[in-house]
Structures are given as C-alpha cells and as structure tokens.
C-alpha cells in the first residue's frame, strides 16, 4: 500500500513560488490556492470569467506557474479538465462563476465523475454575509453538485484554505474522482498566513504486494482454461506490451474497450478488436464460448455480447470497480503492469488449446477481410467506413485522437485499425460535444503530438463557439466533421424501435466559411477521391484546420438488426 510522507523544511530551493514563509508573512487566499495547486503539479485552470471569481483571476494574472485557459462556455472548461486528467493521469482543474456558471460545469463534471478522472472544480460563491439569502445567483452549491462529485466543501475561513484544498486534491487523485470547492467571492482576497503543503512523497510497494503464492488461485484458474479470453480497458493501457505477451502465452483472444484502442496494435495475431455496439461482429460468438475471462482495467461487459456462464478474473487498480460488470470469481487489486509479469512467468509451461487458438485466429481473419472491404467503399456522399479508413491511413501512428459521442464513435470503433494512437472518449457519460474540447486540452498537454478530433455535426454544433478557443491559445489541431445533417444514431434507433422520426434533422452552417471566419484553415471533401489528399493537407498545416466531410447517411450495421 502507498506510504505517505510529509517533509517540512525551512526552505525549498527549487522555485521562489515554493518557498515557505514566516508566520508573519501574509498573502491572499487566492495566492495561497495557486501556490498549493502549483506544488501539486497543476499547470492550467480552465474557465469562464465571472465576478464571483475575480479575486482568483486577478491572482492568476500576477504569476506564471499556472495558466488560465479562457473558453467560451463552462461545460467546455469542465470537459477540458476531464480530458486533461484522462490523458495525463494528473489533476484537471476548472473554475466558474456562481449560479449559471457552476450549473454549466455539470455536463463536463459528469463526464469526469463517471469515467473516474481526477478533477477539481473551484467555483465562486456569494459573499460570506450573503450565504443563505436571496442574493443574486445564490444557490446551495453543495446540494447542486452532490450527484457529480465525491465531495463538495464551502470554504468559510481564510486560515482553512490549505487544509480544505489539499483534502480536495488528495481525494480526487487517490480515488480518481471529482471534488468541488466553493469560495465566497470576498474570501479570495482575504489575507492569511497559512503555508502551503509540499506534495507528499508516495512510495508504492506494489511490486511486493503480489507473488506466486498470493496469486495461486488466480494462476490455477487461468491454467484450467481451455477457451481463455482477455478484455482490456483504459486501466490497462500502460501495460499494453505485457497484455499482448500474455495473450500469446495463454492462447487467448484479446478484446479492447473503445478507450483502450491502440494499446495493442490491431495487427496483433490474436487481437479481435472491440466488443459490443461498434465492435467486431465476429467477436461475440467467440467470447460467449470462453470458459475463463480475464478482465484487465475495465468494467466493460456489454449485455447480449458476453457469455452467460463463465469464470471471470478481474484486475483493477481500484477495489470499487471489482464486479461492476459481470459476477467476478477472483478480483485482484493493483497495477496491471506489475501483476501481469507474474502471471506470464507462472504460465510459461501452460499448454494451449490448438482448436481454440484456431477459432480465435479465424474470427480475427474473417473480420480483417470484412473490415478491409468496408473501408474500400466509394461514393459521394462518402460512406462513414471510408472516412475512417482515410483517417487511418493519414494520421500519425502516435497521434492523439479525440472522439465525439454519436454515430461517428461506432464507426471509429468498428473500422479504425489502430497502431499506437491514444484515444480520448466520453466513456460512461457519453456527452455530445466532447471531441473538440478534448482535442484542445490534449494539445495544451502534449504540444508535440498530432491531435485529431473526430466529430459528428450534431456534436460540433453544441460547442461551435470554442473554435475561437483554438485560435486564442494557438492550438494546432485538426477537426474532422462527419456532416450528414442528421443525428444519425438517434434516427437509426427510432427506426429500429418502430417510432416516428422527429427531432433528428439538423440545419448546419457552412462549416468551412464559419471556421475561416474564426481564423481556422478549412477544407471540404465531397467524394472519396479527394478525401485522403484533403486530410493530409489538413494534418500537415500550421493552423487549426477543419475538414468538412460530406458524409453518407448510412444506418450503422449494429442497428440494422
């Protein structure tokens, strides 16, 4: 288990910001908050200005350690904080005005909360002497955010700012959750002599936590398997190489969740792709035969695609996730990258079932052939699978791809053959509008990486204002829009359910003209003939670039049943 150590020193040499002050030294609450956030590695705060956070913004303007990322809407600020946390594993921070400002944060906080991303929201509140009154925009913020946060605290005294802030940061990072701090607007400028805490040194003995003996029952169950399968998720991404090795040594088929796409190349011998809507259509028949399933870093267990009776082992970093999907016979709590090598060592003499290995490989080969054919479709408007294939051919092998929610997500999951790309998604909250904010945050965090946002027209329409954010902060991203003028997934589901079609037609702007008006480069692709060349031009440009793709309105295969 982690060991926490707090070391108090009379001085810290690394940076003037980290210097410990004498008890007589006084600074504002906002200044202390920024010092504390900096000591814990925070580099950005996403938000929209409002008078209840003027004191915080004033303090940010007087230092350089933390950058304020101004966006056009608070929901985007929270989504960007969530995306940063997902990408880096660090703490994402967003801020907002009281009243409508904090209300607008809720969508992005919901994304972070359900995807277990460490995010801290700092919001302004009514002045101390107006708490609980009918003061403008006042609402009980703790009551408002309780379904979206692990904890929410109202700061009531300058001298408690460090304790309250550290508790919020620590809880968010240890549990992978959302925490919230309300600060009355007049408290930001109050003076205090409290000192920031240096971040605790964390020493993990995870490598000593498990051994051959402690994993004896898990190893026995894996040895008993005749038809083994592995499902890997986002929590296993850091162990991609050893997961691939385990797949080969155990004679298992490998499936990944959407967020884990790219952790193992799709060309890997026993990689079957995804499972569930948008996944490999051959994979379910294989998975349903499995006698032992090893789940690594995921709770993904889509009903209707999985076996009814099987033995399940689950490896998870957080105990709370054990058994969230299927009934689990053996739960192992710890880091996959330190547990899997032990399993590999103990399965060295495991005898694979050749018939099972053949079935897995045949399913993989059948899907590879069909996937290739789907990606070769032609036409104008352009079939979605062909757009995905063009993206696959043009994006860098190590790019960061952010996906919006909707029909485009399913086509990507189905047809994109990943190499080493990192994919950011709204996993459980599944909010439309996520693709653009996530790409903006990704570029801020990884300026050296190619960042590509893939979105439908419906998702983009929700966050159009933040095209300006890319220009304001000089973020070179590529935004690819599947433009079919409909909410395709909703339309398909309505049709499949025998319901009348209503509310799915979109009136879209001229995206190329709009993007150029915002300062972007922009192109339109109307047929498959020009698509790859257009994408290549967009990806190699020096400005934020939008590609408006004239997309065929095609029902996804999973909704044709």
Protein Blocks (a to p, Z undefined) as FASTA:
>chain_A
ZZddddddfbdfkbmklpccdfklccdfklmmmmmmmmnopabdcddddfklmmmmmmmm
mpckbccdddfbfklmmmmmmmmmmmnopacdddddehjlmmmmmmmmmmmmmnopacdd
ddddddfklgoiacehiacfklmmmmmcfbdcddfbfklmmmmmmmmmmmmmmnopaddd
dddfklmmpccfbdcddddddddfklmmpcfklmmmmmmmmmmpmbdcddddfklmmmmm
mmmmmmmmnopacdddfklgojacfkbmklgbjadehiafklmmmmmmpmbdcdehiabd
cehiacfbdcdddddfblklgoklmccfbdceddfklmmmmmmmmmmmpccdfklmmmmm
mmmmmmmmmmmmmmmpgcddddfklmmmmmmmmmcfkbccdddedjklmmmmmmmccfkb
ccdddfknopghklmmmmmmmmmmmmmbccdddddfklmmmmmmmmmmmmmnopacdddd
ddehpafklmmmmmmnopacehkaccdddfklmmmmnopacdddfbfklmmmmmmmmmmm
mbdcdddddddddddfklmZZ
